[in-house]
């Protein structure tokens, strides 16, 4: 079997560290686009009433605003708002450069002005196909500007280790083992009781025969690893 | 069926990234996904067009309505590819019986417009559940991913429209007088005539479905897998097995085996080794037994798709029912809801006379009034708190300096841990030949003075030489002594080069006198 499929990609830094980026695909980006479209639309509608009252001058101003909102506002947001337009922020997305570095105004402007290349002549079909076939889900503007749209926080929401009296493991754990135990404790509440027991039983070498139910023991070990205060020291 | 053969990285993901993973899966297995599907859909489309040449819209609607059918072919390929056995086109077509078996009618009729179609499909097709069990299962799966599944469907519909209108627009550009491409998309806002939907539109729409649908089904499947990983900890199972490798659970039949077998029920015939959950005990149980475990529901269905099925396999059925009884398969959720109190009757009877609309507005007004009062109360509390903070005598307790740390650089430096006369103790250690300990005592003594007597705050992550500079700034004597001590200590501690005894003795002599006095508590 080949390398397992993962949507996340690694970017090597000069320091020899691999950054893991998770490029965002068409679905979250389409929703972000919709949010952005709606707020721009809303602003234009609200502005229309006072500006139209000002006659032709107002109409001119309105079209100018439209132009700025359409072409420059997203670029400004991305350059100066941590790489995220309001829609991207709502969806937990941000734009970064290919190497994971923060976006500067030049690529931000490039990728937004080149939106017309994605849009024309086929009403975003070009951009969509480009996103579908590439691993990094880049649209044409992203390819020219050298940018990526990534998920900011990719952890599943809200997890904590259930509180329990800490229990030192019977032997020192390797880093991977400690992570596994902590992960187990965080996710144990999501498993059914039977499944939680079955999983905990797999880690038999860490369990004491007389130490109570296996899931509880693992959760107590996790509390120890996470540095929960013991009863003695308060 | 082994988890370590899974062709995706197992890890709980956020729902959106799971959807993105689905797009990657579809792109990776593109050939295996698109080929069998094209083989099915293209002849049907052609046949329909020939049968109904004057009704292209009807052809398009039929092809669209049959989407759940195409989805099943795609899911069949996806599920097998995910577990390491990408099927060829012949295998896929030969498996038509199990692809079509449970619940297809429901999906083509009253559940056709299910907003979470792709997300729910694996429950029927892979877990082979139907009826109330399937409903409970779908509810459980939806708990954290339902919104995302619906959003996925909505976006997929729109992506399809993007492909269709995009293609139609090219047609409009290429249109040089010959009515080769339709006007439908171009004149979308123009008047509709009888010819507004042509066979070309049907073709373009079919192309749009062809492009988007595999991605959609794969994304729904990935969302489903993600939920299973979340609920059953597939990745944790692998990691925990590594911890317990060789010693644990050798004789046990994990419940997950049944669930996975249920996921891949069809593999029992075609891929016996993959249907095996326990590689440690090859041949102990025929794979068909596992494959049948989760088939609960109406006996009639089961006989249809599982030739080796015997209805009296009661232990397996009991086990399956035990699994289904588990809270993981659906539980109760607490939900808080506001209900009007006061003059509204408990049984919802309206007092006579009032108009229906008037009551609705009356109720709304009452709610707004309560909210306004609550808001006013919150505002008053906030103002009072702000005033107390600003005007109160000692508004906030003064920020106390944190107690000095008992250790620095991993060395204990609290005064209690040190001898009263550090220099004397160091000399004694030196006399006994423990030069390293002597240096350590001196060093700890100086640090202790610095932190506990002079209350110097050493920033986290400061280096030795930074502490040296801090000391020089705080007290020159201590600083110059530390400046001489540091090279000796560093050489001994980090390079293992212990300086000459004479040099250490000289340092002992120079140990700042302040250390002799017992340090006072800060």
HADDOCK unambig.tbl for C-alpha pairs under 7 A between the chains (distance, minus, plus):
assign (segid A and resid 1 and name CA) (segid B and resid 84 and name CA) 6.82 0.50 0.50
assign (segid A and resid 4 and name CA) (segid B and resid 7 and name CA) 4.65 0.50 0.50
assign (segid A and resid 4 and name CA) (segid B and resid 8 and name CA) 4.54 0.50 0.50
assign (segid A and resid 4 and name CA) (segid B and resid 9 and name CA) 5.46 0.50 0.50
assign (segid A and resid 5 and name CA) (segid B and resid 7 and name CA) 6.07 0.50 0.50
assign (segid A and resid 5 and name CA) (segid B and resid 8 and name CA) 4.36 0.50 0.50
assign (segid A and resid 5 and name CA) (segid B and resid 9 and name CA) 5.92 0.50 0.50
assign (segid A and resid 5 and name CA) (segid B and resid 25 and name CA) 6.96 0.50 0.50
assign (segid A and resid 6 and name CA) (segid B and resid 8 and name CA) 6.04 0.50 0.50
assign (segid A and resid 6 and name CA) (segid B and resid 9 and name CA) 5.57 0.50 0.50
assign (segid A and resid 6 and name CA) (segid B and resid 21 and name CA) 6.35 0.50 0.50
assign (segid A and resid 7 and name CA) (segid B and resid 20 and name CA) 6.46 0.50 0.50
assign (segid A and resid 7 and name CA) (segid B and resid 21 and name CA) 4.92 0.50 0.50
assign (segid A and resid 7 and name CA) (segid B and resid 24 and name CA) 6.33 0.50 0.50
assign (segid A and resid 24 and name CA) (segid B and resid 20 and name CA) 6.50 0.50 0.50
assign (segid A and resid 25 and name CA) (segid B and resid 20 and name CA) 5.07 0.50 0.50
assign (segid A and resid 27 and name CA) (segid B and resid 152 and name CA) 6.61 0.50 0.50
assign (segid A and resid 27 and name CA) (segid B and resid 155 and name CA) 6.20 0.50 0.50
assign (segid A and resid 28 and name CA) (segid B and resid 16 and name CA) 6.47 0.50 0.50
assign (segid A and resid 122 and name CA) (segid B and resid 166 and name CA) 4.21 0.50 0.50
assign (segid A and resid 122 and name CA) (segid B and resid 167 and name CA) 6.74 0.50 0.50
assign (segid A and resid 122 and name CA) (segid B and resid 169 and name CA) 5.87 0.50 0.50
assign (segid A and resid 122 and name CA) (segid B and resid 170 and name CA) 6.35 0.50 0.50
assign (segid A and resid 123 and name CA) (segid B and resid 162 and name CA) 6.89 0.50 0.50
assign (segid A and resid 123 and name CA) (segid B and resid 166 and name CA) 5.33 0.50 0.50
assign (segid A and resid 124 and name CA) (segid B and resid 162 and name CA) 6.85 0.50 0.50
assign (segid A and resid 125 and name CA) (segid B and resid 162 and name CA) 6.03 0.50 0.50
assign (segid A and resid 125 and name CA) (segid B and resid 163 and name CA) 5.62 0.50 0.50
assign (segid A and resid 125 and name CA) (segid B and resid 166 and name CA) 5.33 0.50 0.50
assign (segid A and resid 133 and name CA) (segid B and resid 27 and name CA) 6.65 0.50 0.50
assign (segid A and resid 135 and name CA) (segid B and resid 24 and name CA) 6.90 0.50 0.50
assign (segid A and resid 154 and name CA) (segid B and resid 13 and name CA) 6.69 0.50 0.50
assign (segid A and resid 154 and name CA) (segid B and resid 14 and name CA) 5.77 0.50 0.50
assign (segid A and resid 155 and name CA) (segid B and resid 13 and name CA) 6.27 0.50 0.50
assign (segid A and resid 155 and name CA) (segid B and resid 14 and name CA) 5.90 0.50 0.50
assign (segid A and resid 156 and name CA) (segid B and resid 12 and name CA) 6.74 0.50 0.50
assign (segid A and resid 156 and name CA) (segid B and resid 13 and name CA) 5.58 0.50 0.50
assign (segid A and resid 156 and name CA) (segid B and resid 14 and name CA) 4.44 0.50 0.50
assign (segid A and resid 177 and name CA) (segid B and resid 243 and name CA) 6.73 0.50 0.50
assign (segid A and resid 180 and name CA) (segid B and resid 236 and name CA) 6.75 0.50 0.50
assign (segid A and resid 180 and name CA) (segid B and resid 239 and name CA) 6.37 0.50 0.50
assign (segid A and resid 180 and name CA) (segid B and resid 240 and name CA) 6.93 0.50 0.50
assign (segid A and resid 184 and name CA) (segid B and resid 236 and name CA) 6.77 0.50 0.50
assign (segid A and resid 190 and name CA) (segid B and resid 231 and name CA) 5.73 0.50 0.50
assign (segid A and resid 191 and name CA) (segid B and resid 231 and name CA) 5.20 0.50 0.50
assign (segid A and resid 191 and name CA) (segid B and resid 232 and name CA) 5.81 0.50 0.50
assign (segid A and resid 191 and name CA) (segid B and resid 328 and name CA) 6.41 0.50 0.50
assign (segid A and resid 192 and name CA) (segid B and resid 326 and name CA) 6.37 0.50 0.50
assign (segid A and resid 192 and name CA) (segid B and resid 327 and name CA) 5.72 0.50 0.50
assign (segid A and resid 192 and name CA) (segid B and resid 328 and name CA) 4.61 0.50 0.50
assign (segid A and resid 195 and name CA) (segid B and resid 232 and name CA) 6.77 0.50 0.50
assign (segid A and resid 198 and name CA) (segid B and resid 254 and name CA) 6.79 0.50 0.50
assign (segid A and resid 199 and name CA) (segid B and resid 237 and name CA) 6.07 0.50 0.50
assign (segid A and resid 201 and name CA) (segid B and resid 249 and name CA) 6.92 0.50 0.50
assign (segid A and resid 202 and name CA) (segid B and resid 240 and name CA) 5.68 0.50 0.50
assign (segid A and resid 202 and name CA) (segid B and resid 241 and name CA) 5.57 0.50 0.50
assign (segid A and resid 202 and name CA) (segid B and resid 244 and name CA) 5.64 0.50 0.50
assign (segid A and resid 202 and name CA) (segid B and resid 248 and name CA) 5.52 0.50 0.50
assign (segid A and resid 202 and name CA) (segid B and resid 249 and name CA) 5.95 0.50 0.50
assign (segid A and resid 203 and name CA) (segid B and resid 240 and name CA) 5.33 0.50 0.50
assign (segid A and resid 203 and name CA) (segid B and resid 241 and name CA) 6.61 0.50 0.50
assign (segid A and resid 203 and name CA) (segid B and resid 243 and name CA) 5.60 0.50 0.50
assign (segid A and resid 203 and name CA) (segid B and resid 244 and name CA) 4.64 0.50 0.50
assign (segid A and resid 203 and name CA) (segid B and resid 248 and name CA) 6.87 0.50 0.50
assign (segid A and resid 204 and name CA) (segid B and resid 244 and name CA) 5.61 0.50 0.50
assign (segid A and resid 204 and name CA) (segid B and resid 248 and name CA) 5.44 0.50 0.50
assign (segid A and resid 205 and name CA) (segid B and resid 244 and name CA) 5.84 0.50 0.50
